[in-house]
Amino acid sequence: MITQFFGYTLLITGFWFVLYWIFGGVFFYAIALLRVEKLRKAQFSCLFTFASLLAGFGAARMGLILGQNTIRACLEPGQDVFGRLASIIVCGILELVAAGLLWFIVLIVIGFVIFLLSRSENQSWIDTNKPLEDEMDELLEL
């Protein structure tokens, strides 16, 4: 099963990766706007991209493992590549979607950990308690 469906696993991984990366990215962008904290955006983006890729692979692999009996029942020996892919998706849709939702929840938890690790040590411009005149004086001294 592992070697037989590896190419299909990669295709399904690509699908889940794109969905996770877009929807998870929008979710954490909204959280970053609401929290008004300084965030190392490049670090978060890079780590979240890798986490999305791994979660997509986990979802594809888990969905195919959970649905292997129903998928095997639907496959016919003479099908071409696209026919086999259609059979895998149609017969294993419930397992693929369930695994996808589970791994999305896992990705959100991992994303919060990455979010906390990517916080910057500097204060946000909105959190400073200095009056504007003091900040201007510091800038002019430089």
N, C-alpha and C positions, 0 to 999 in steps of 0.2 A: 504493500500500500504506500509506503513512504517513497520509494523510487518511482513507482508507477504514476503517481500524481504530483511529482515535484514541480513540473512545469506549470501545472494548474495552480499549485500552491503559490507560486510566484505571481501569477496573474491576479489571483484573489488577494494576495498580500498588497499588490499595487493599488487595487481598488480600495481596500481598507485604509492604507496609508494616506491616500489622498483625502478620504473622508475625515479621518482622524486629524490630519494636519490642518485642514481648513476649519472644521468645526471646533476642535480643541484650541486652535490658535485664536479664533474669534472669542471663545469663552475666556481664555486667559488674558486677552487684550482688554476685554470688558472689566475683568477683575483688576487689572493693572490701572485702568482709568479710575475705578472707584476707590482704590486704596491710596492713591496719590503718593506712592513711594518711589524712590529712585531704584531702578532695576537695571542690571547689566543686560541689556536687550540682546546683544550678540550671543552672550553665553546662554541665556535662556532659550533663544531661538535655536541654537545649535543642539543643545541637549534635548529640547522638546522634539526636534526633527528626528533625532536618533530614537527617542522613546516612542514616537509615533510609528516609526518603521518596525521596531521590535514588537510593538503591540499589534500592528497589522499582520506581521508574520505569525504571532501567537494566535490571533483570531482565525486566520486562514487555516493554520495547522489544526487547531482545536476543532473548528467546524468540520473539517474533512475527517478527522478521527471520530468525532461523535456521529457523523452521518455516513460512515463507511459502509454499513450494511444496506441502507436504503439506496446509496449511490451505486453500489455493485449490482443491486437488483435491477436498476434502470439501464445500466450500460449494456450495449449490444456489441458483439465482436467486430462487426463490419463498419462501425461508425468512423467518420473522419474526425479530425482534431476539433473542429467547431461543434460537431454533433456531440462529442464526448463532453466538451465544456458546458454545452447547454444542458446535457443530462445531469452533470454534476451540480450545476446551479439549481435546476428545477427540482431535482429529487432531494437535495440537501439544503434547501433554502431555510427551513426552520432551524436546523442545527447551525448553519452559517450565520444567520442573523442573531441567534441566541449567543453564540460565541463572540460575535462582533459587539453586541451590547455589553457583555461581561468585560471584554477587554477594553472597551471605551471607559468603563467605570475604573478599571485598573489604571488606564492612562491618565484619567483626571487626578487620581491619588498621586501617581508619580509626578504629574505636572505641578501639583501643590508643593511637593518636596523640592522639585527643581526651582519653583518660584521662590521658595524660602531660601534656597542656597544661592540664588542669583541676586539677592538684594544687595544694594550698594551700601557701603559703610557711611558714606556722606549723607548729611541731612538733605532732605528735599527742600527746594526753594520755598515751598509753601509752608514748611514747618519752622522756618527760622523765626526767632523772636526779636531779632535786631531791628531797630528802626531803619528806615531807608537812608537816612542821613549818615548813620554809622557805616553802612555798607558802601556808600559813595565815597566817604573819606578813606576807607581801606583801599578802594580801587584807585583813587587819586594818588595815594602814597606809593603805589607800585610804579 
